[in-house]
Amino acid sequence: MPAKIKGIVRVAIIGPGGISQAHAKGYLKHADKIKVVALCDINEQNMKKRSEQLGTVEWQFGDWKKMLKEMANDIDAVDICLPHHLHAPAILDAAAAGKNIICEKPMCMSLKEADVIAKAVEKAGVTYMSAHNQLFMPVVQEAKRMIESGELGRVYWLRSQDCFIVAGKREKWGWRADFKTQGGGELIDTGYHPTYRMLHLAGAEPVDIKAQMGRFNNEIDGEDMASVSMRFANGAIGEIFTSWAINLPAETHHIHVVGEKGEIYGSNDTMYVRPKGFQTAAKRDFTPVDTFEAEIGHFAECLQQGKRPMHSVEEGRKVLEVILKAAESAKGWEKTAVLKL
Ligand SMILES: NC(=O)c1ccc[n+]([C@@H]2O[C@H](COP(=O)([O-])OP(=O)(O)OC[C@H]3O[C@@H](n4cnc5c(N)ncnc54)[C@H](O)[C@@H]3O)[C@@H](O)[C@H]2O)c1
């Protein structure tokens, strides 16, 4: 286990664009534990915006290699929020510099890269956290607790979904439109969330993965909708459905689990529980959680207490493996993709 960090953890955000705005809220909320001391981006406007949100970040760089060298003694960790093709190179440089790492999904774009990352992180003896923020959704946390405690009995079937409409022309999509910088389509991006939720809840090895993909509303190289079915080593059956072309289908939820003693389903801070034999489900409301604030708090605690993050390199690799196998199984879907904008 990496050495515990005494005092406030000093972080540099690499790629402080869109999503780093949500991470920054986490740093502000947990200011007694963790603080952003440097920013690194090729876009000065983006650094300026994030610096203002965080209350002026003095150190700003355009090159992360230069930053890691010049701030060798002044940062404990990096928070990587770069386009997908830059995750692996930034992780490897940060690990080589002995920095702890939190990285946005996906960890990288290939299993070969994932294996190199696993070795580099182990060799450097640093902490790596996969920024899987939706693990902190109250409905996911409670479902995990209920499954593990046996309240649902044997789990037969699980569904995990994330869908929203972002119909758009190619120029709006930037690096996400291009297979080379995105590494796929919707599934390796937003679809990462329902995939890690599914693996987290199933708690078993996926042994067979098959997918269908389509592209309906978005001018991107990859798919904008994916439906993945899988079977786990314990016999459970899982379905992932994810899309940028439609919203969550009516009356469906982020997660749904059916076991021998009943079923649970819900989204975000709400869960419905229907024990076997009951006609209706009871609604449970949880205190709302900002999942990004929670993930930054978890990262700080792991570094200060020497704990392993809930999801690290192994989980990041497994999610990627499922996604790549799904994409491989769906090959040929482009032949029937009819894009209408
Ligand atoms: N957890 C979530 O819900 C969620 C939501 C959105 C995005 N993300 C993830 O966050 C990551 C970033 O996505 P985004 O939407 O913020 O993208 P973005 O394009 O808004 O931000 C990326 C930033 O990286 C910078 N950048 C590009 N090349 C660079 C380089 N060589 N050196 C330094 N900076 C560089 C860009 O200038 C930009 O500021 C992706 O991995 C994405 O999948 C996660």
PDBQT file of the ligand as one rigid body, heavy atoms in Angstrom, charges set to zero:
ROOT
HETATM    1  N1  LIG A 401     -18.064  10.994 -15.168  1.00  0.00    +0.000 N 
HETATM    2  C1  LIG A 401     -18.834  11.591 -16.040  1.00  0.00    +0.000 C 
HETATM    3  O1  LIG A 401     -20.049  11.644 -15.922  1.00  0.00    +0.000 OA
HETATM    4  C2  LIG A 401     -18.183  12.260 -17.225  1.00  0.00    +0.000 A 
HETATM    5  C3  LIG A 401     -18.897  13.226 -17.968  1.00  0.00    +0.000 A 
HETATM    6  C4  LIG A 401     -18.253  13.856 -19.023  1.00  0.00    +0.000 A 
HETATM    7  C5  LIG A 401     -16.952  13.508 -19.356  1.00  0.00    +0.000 A 
HETATM    8  N2  LIG A 401     -16.306  12.528 -18.639  1.00  0.00    +0.000 N 
HETATM    9  C6  LIG A 401     -14.938  12.102 -19.017  1.00  0.00    +0.000 C 
HETATM   10  O2  LIG A 401     -14.029  13.167 -18.739  1.00  0.00    +0.000 OA
HETATM   11  C7  LIG A 401     -12.995  13.205 -19.697  1.00  0.00    +0.000 C 
HETATM   12  C8  LIG A 401     -12.970  14.580 -20.343  1.00  0.00    +0.000 C 
HETATM   13  O3  LIG A 401     -14.222  14.849 -20.945  1.00  0.00    +0.000 OA
HETATM   14  P1  LIG A 401     -14.748  16.357 -21.080  1.00  0.00    +0.000 P 
HETATM   15  O4  LIG A 401     -16.155  16.272 -21.506  1.00  0.00    +0.000 OA
HETATM   16  O5  LIG A 401     -14.414  17.132 -19.869  1.00  0.00    +0.000 OA
HETATM   17  O6  LIG A 401     -13.845  16.840 -22.317  1.00  0.00    +0.000 OA
HETATM   18  P2  LIG A 401     -13.398  18.317 -22.673  1.00  0.00    +0.000 P 
HETATM   19  O7  LIG A 401     -13.022  18.298 -24.103  1.00  0.00    +0.000 OA
HETATM   20  O8  LIG A 401     -14.433  19.290 -22.202  1.00  0.00    +0.000 OA
HETATM   21  O9  LIG A 401     -12.097  18.528 -21.753  1.00  0.00    +0.000 OA
HETATM   22  C9  LIG A 401     -10.851  17.974 -22.073  1.00  0.00    +0.000 C 
HETATM   23  C10 LIG A 401      -9.777  18.996 -21.745  1.00  0.00    +0.000 C 
HETATM   24  O10 LIG A 401      -8.502  18.439 -22.067  1.00  0.00    +0.000 OA
HETATM   25  C11 LIG A 401      -7.722  19.454 -22.666  1.00  0.00    +0.000 C 
HETATM   26  N3  LIG A 401      -6.628  18.867 -23.446  1.00  0.00    +0.000 N 
HETATM   27  C12 LIG A 401      -6.694  18.256 -24.652  1.00  0.00    +0.000 A 
HETATM   28  N4  LIG A 401      -5.464  17.840 -25.030  1.00  0.00    +0.000 NA
HETATM   29  C13 LIG A 401      -4.617  18.177 -24.015  1.00  0.00    +0.000 A 
HETATM   30  C14 LIG A 401      -3.227  18.015 -23.809  1.00  0.00    +0.000 A 
HETATM   31  N5  LIG A 401      -2.448  17.402 -24.709  1.00  0.00    +0.000 N 
HETATM   32  N6  LIG A 401      -2.694  18.481 -22.657  1.00  0.00    +0.000 NA
HETATM   33  C15 LIG A 401      -3.449  19.115 -21.739  1.00  0.00    +0.000 A 
HETATM   34  N7  LIG A 401      -4.790  19.311 -21.892  1.00  0.00    +0.000 NA
HETATM   35  C16 LIG A 401      -5.358  18.835 -23.010  1.00  0.00    +0.000 A 
HETATM   36  C17 LIG A 401      -8.733  20.229 -23.516  1.00  0.00    +0.000 C 
HETATM   37  O11 LIG A 401      -8.224  21.495 -23.897  1.00  0.00    +0.000 OA
HETATM   38  C18 LIG A 401      -9.896  20.288 -22.557  1.00  0.00    +0.000 C 
HETATM   39  O12 LIG A 401      -9.846  21.409 -21.707  1.00  0.00    +0.000 OA
HETATM   40  C19 LIG A 401     -13.301  12.059 -20.672  1.00  0.00    +0.000 C 
HETATM   41  O13 LIG A 401     -12.584  10.949 -20.260  1.00  0.00    +0.000 OA
HETATM   42  C20 LIG A 401     -14.781  11.823 -20.507  1.00  0.00    +0.000 C 
HETATM   43  O14 LIG A 401     -15.206  10.518 -20.830  1.00  0.00    +0.000 OA
HETATM   44  C21 LIG A 401     -16.894  11.929 -17.584  1.00  0.00    +0.000 A 
ENDROOT
TORSDOF 0
